[in-house]
């Protein structure tokens, strides 16, 4: 799996239709209108996300590894 920073994942999530609702510390909270599900993406500079967390966030967002390309 490709290593991705939180900042890059946040841009990917925005391109796939989620809106930035708020920023709480270093976590960007995303959501969709009409959906109660929230997605919290940790943005710690350009540090890559660990693989387990990245898999979990991709699954929650409804994205796949191929979307990271």
N, C-alpha and C positions, 0 to 999 in steps of 0.2 A: 504494500500500500504506500502511496505517495505521502510524504510528510507535508503537512499544511499548517500554517500559522492560524491563530484565531482571527487575525485581521483578514486573511485571504478567505477563510470560511465565512466570515461576516459578509464580504462582498458577494460570494457565491449565493448565500441565502437571500440577499436582497435581489439578485438577478432572477431568482426563482419565485418572486412574488411576495416575499415577507417584508413587512415594514418595521423599521426601528421604532419601538414604543418608548423606551427609556434606556438610560445608562445608569447602572448602579455600581459605583466603583469601577472595577475593570471588566464588568460583565455587561454585555450588550443584550438587551431583552427584545426579541422579535416576536411578531404575531401577525395574524391575518384578520381582516375584518370578517366578522361573523363566526370566528373560531375562538374557543376559549383556551386552546393549547398555546403555550408560550415556549419559546426556545431561548435558552440562556447560553450565549457564546462567550467564553472567557477570552479577552483580548489582552495578552501580556506582551506587548511589543511584537517582535517577530519570532518569538519562541514557538517552536512547533508543538502542536497538540499531541498528546500521547495517543497511541493507536486505539486503545479501548474507548477513550473519550470521543475520539473522532468518529469511530463506528457508531457509537450511541447517538451522537448529534446528527449524523447523516440519516440514521434510521428514523429519528424523531422528525426530521425535516422532510422525510420522504424522498431523499436523494440517494444516489448510488456512487460507488467508486469512480465510475466512468464520468460522472459529472465534474470530478476534480480536474480533468484534463483541460 
